[in-house]
Amino acid sequence: MTTHEIALLRNFSKSEKDVFGREIFEKYYEIENDLMTNVDNLVDFAKQNYGTRDGALIVHDINLGEHVAGSLHGKGRAIDGHFKGINLFQITVLLMKFGFNGIGLYPQWNAKGFHADIRKGPHTSTWVYYDEEYNYDWLFFEEQLEIELEC
């Protein structure tokens, strides 16, 4: 991204902080504009449909934290976060609607969160991080979404 591209975002500012107090655009030059444009459009939609409080995205990380080797975070193509008032089922539907091809769920975070990325490929990759393990089984992913519907 460039500083000009950051200035065009409607829901994020250059000095935006993540949940840990770090400036999310500290390494802005290593973040892909397509990622943040997609996220910005998603947040617009979430705010329109769930309200400005519940539709506000709390960023956990883009490219500042430690991630597994080969992670799309290191390429500026992934974001982790949570919404204040939107459950993981609704978030998953929103992420699919906005074309994210990698969707991970973190149901055991204090505030249930997600990973979203703009990987290339013909289908959406899904997983759940549960009990300190990544689980790529579709039925487990689906089960977690069903639990969210019951909440």
C-alpha positions, -999 to +999 in steps of 0.1 A: +000+000+000+009+036-003+001+064+021-023+078-005-041+044-007-045+044+031-060+079+030-087+066+007-099+040+032-131+051+049-129+030+081-092+031+089-067+059+095-029+059+091-026+059+129-051+031+135-041+008+163-047-029+166-060-047+197-024-048+211-018-011+206+004-014+176-001+009+145-017-015+120+000+004+091+035+004+106+046-017+077+021-003+052+044-008+023+041-046+029+003-047+029-016-053-003-040-026-012-065-052-024-067-067+011-075-034+028-099-022+001-118-055+005-118-052+043-129-015+041-158-025+019-167-053+043-167-029+073-189-005+053-214-033+047-212-045+083-218-010+097-248-005+074-264-038+084-254-042+120-248-006+132-217+014+136-209-001+170-214-038+162-201-034+127-168-019+139-138-042+132-111-046+158-079-056+141-057-082+158-030-083+132-021-078+095+016-082+092+032-073+126+028-105+146+044-139+145+028-164+121+036-198+107+061-201+078+044-192+045+016-174+061-001-148+039+003-123+068+039-119+058+029-111+023+003-085+035-026-105+022-042-115+055-059-100+085-070-113+119-097-096+139-131-096+155-163-076+153-179-062+184-214-075+178-214-100+149-211-137+156-187-161+137-215-175+115-225-140+103-188-130+099-181-161+078-210-153+055-197-117+052-162-129+044-175-152+017-197-124+003-167-101+000-145-128-017-120-138+009-106-172-001-090-181+033-113-181+063-101-193+097-122-192+129-109-186+164-138-194+187-117-196+219-104-161+217-117-138+245-137-121+217-143-148+191-123-139+160-114-147+125-086-148+099-094-136+064-070-137+034-070-130-003-052-162-014-054-172-050-073-203-059-106-217-071-122-224-037-123-211-002-099-226+023-114-230+058-101-240+092-108-236+129-081-230+155-093-249+185-075-263+216-042-249+202-045-269+170-055-260+134-083-282+123-090-282+085-119-307+087-150-292+069-174-309+093-157-294+123-158-259+107-195-264+099-201-276+135-185-244+149-208-223+127-238-243+139-228-235+175-227-198+166-263-201+153-275-214+186-260-184+205 
